[in-house]
Amino acid sequence: MTLFSRLGLTVFAALLAACGSSTAPELPTPVTPTDPEVVQGECGPVLAGRKQALYGDLHVHTSDSFDAYFFNSINGPREALRFAQGEPGGYPSGDTDPNTVTHFEQLDRPLDFAAVTDHAEFLGAFRTLCELGGNIPAGTNPVCEIIGGRIRGDIRAFVEGTTTPFQVLVQTLLAESPTERPAWAAQKAITDEEYRPCSFSTLHGYEFSSNKRGQMLHRNVIFRGDSSEVPDVVFSSVTPLTGIDDRNANDEWMLFDHLQTECGGTAGCQALTIPHSSNLSDGRFFLPTDFATGLPPGRDGVALTRGDAELRRGYDRVLEIYQHKGGSECAAGLEGGYLEGEESSCDFELSKNVCAGLPDDPPACARYCGGDPARDPSFCSLRQAPTYLTRICETAGPDGASGPAANCTTPLDYYRNAMAEGLSLRGILGLNPYRQGIIASTDTHNGTPGMARERAYPGHGGVLEDEPKDHLGMWDCDNSNRPINPEDPSDPGNCTNRVFLDRARGFGSGGLAGVWSAENTRGQIWDALHRGETFGTSGPRLRIRMQVSWTPPPADICAKLAQGGESVTAATGAVMGGDLPPRPAGAGAPYISVWAMQDLGGAGEATLPLQAIDLIKGTLNAGGEPKVRAYEAVAHTSHPVQRPAPDCSVAPGLHPEQLCLTWQDPDFHADRDAYWYARAREIPSCRWSTQLCVSKGVDCAALSPANGIFPAESGFAGYEGCCRMEGEPGSFTGKNIFATLEERVWGSPVWYESQ
């Protein structure tokens, strides 16, 4: 349901105070062609200058992706787009059969838009080859069954982002598969056929998935037009030589060059790129600057040029700040030299974290990992090695040069630090090459866009995440999958390199992309993405809107923002994604107005009220160094905030469904570039893993001291990942993990460039 139909087009009876209000909006007033502010849009009469919040998923893998095919081959591009429109989607079960439907899932509300973004690498190859072009059913080709078994058996390497020799061989053989062009043509046709202008918009897209040397450098490519305006080919990061030459210094530049050539040669073609998983790039996505030049390395490893900075800025328009592989806003222990002051909300769904509740954690981790699994964030109890033995990179560079630890991360892997770093680059290049807005999405590999719920979370990896042991963790040996005399994980004495595989427990449920658009059409949604009038949520359909102005906003600014409007023009201010105009003579700090609202709810889904709005600022200090400051809870509930009950129930209490404020930056300096973005948080609720454990009634005191596994008679076998385990064989103990989270929404920044 749209913002207009739910909130109405009239002003609120009472404005929202900065501390929040639970006053319900008035009933909607119908739009009629005789209203003075009504103009005729593509979809009918609309109020001039008003936009609605639309929700979608721009990171969706189907059976046309090489990995998803062997996890869940059931849902292709059409099934995915039908799922987004509210139809059921099929899921498999078990460890070896990704081809048979065993149950269905369905969204509680349809999405407003979606894009299928299958990997460009081997697009459609396995589905086409394994099914002989549709002539045999999935799962009946014996060669592909062997390949699928090997890929699923190498899941440790797969989730680590490394490549096994077997995978290198397959990549080399299929690097220039002739199936990519017809598969892409079929996808384009389906995307156009499923487009329902004014009610459901489909966008053409694919994922460029450079993963060389374990450095994720992934971008989704999203096109504006219909299939006639989209290139006939996708661009892959894999070539026949990748197995012997896996350098990645030029990968993004090759993608951008390709889009310049292919899209520039197609009439009406417009494209943008959406970086994601910067948190898993080992410092590769946003590289550190060289002391001598003040610039990061660019093409061919030499200093970034103005021309390439313009190229990157022109394509990278929004960044996926959250998806099921974790958050990329900020991270506990990775403040680096960027954070000024304190911040308490950088513990959200960290999939690659340096805080593990261990003695050698960075000092900043102590405030998050206190040693109590009943209160600590989920990441404090993750133990899989080497995934969760992450260190801070001492050096970071392309071609796998980050280190010395093989598994490392940097503060620049996270959005707000990278955006601040970009401010300093403008002083040299004349523009900020890193400037991007914000969205979120799922990265589902089930072909189920928008499936981002915590309750009864079905996972995003098909048969890799369909059972509690897959979700939560299980003991494994190097040779437990050996066909002859396999090792037994339940016998520590007969288990080489025994390790607890809890990688999937570190994954989140995924998020949603939000745009502010006058109407639900493909072109208008793409335009909103391009200008950055966007937001991302961690799953709930929260909404947030912000404007920044040089003069005080009108008294009804909260109502204007809530109805998708604003009180500024290009000469007086900017909305999220925009540029603050030059400061008028005599003006002080800008006025930042933010409105946020909780999820309005769907069929049978309970929604939670808001806790607070935070404002995040990036700027430069007096020495020109990039800095970040978090102004937490600038608007907040006036009632005490409680954790969920032991059964995961949450009492909404008197917390507000809406929050609104106007705020002036107390630390503004007119001679320093800056950005501001807003983040709104719900009251705490149980994470998906906690809900799963609580629903089973798991008691970690029942773990066997001998092997850290629940005895069969306990009824908890497969739920070992519900426990924070300590000890060794013969002395294992466990404590129940009760991880909570604060669901949230992030709005795109407004940018200020000093004159």
Secondary structure by P-SEA (a helix, b strand, c coil): cccccccccccccccccccccccccccbbbbccccccccccccccccccbbbbbbbbccccccccaaaaaacccccaaaaaaaaabbbbbbbbcccccccccbbbbbccccccccccccccccaaaaaaaaccccccccccaaaaaaaaaaaaaaaaaaaccccaaaaaaaaaaccccaaaaaaaaaaaaaaaacccccbbbbbccccccccccccbbbbbbbcccccccccbbbbccccccccccccccaaaaaaaaaaacccccccccbbbbbccccccccccbbbbbcccccccccccccccaaaaaaaaacccccccccccccccccccccccccccccccccccccccccccccccccccccccccccccccccccccccccccccccccccccccccccccccccccccaaaaaaaaaaaacccccccbbbbbbbccccccccccccccccccccccccccccccbbbbbcccccccccccccccccccccccccccccccccbbbbbbbcccccaaaaaaaaaacccccccccbbbbbbcccccccccaaaaaaaacccccccccccccccccccccccccbbbbbbbbbcccccccbbbbbbcbbbbbbbbbcccbbbbbbbbcccbbbcbbbbcccccccccccccccccccccccccccccccbbbbbbbbccccccaaaaaaaaaccccccccccccccccccccccccccccccccccbbbbbbbbbbbbbbbbbbbbbbbcc
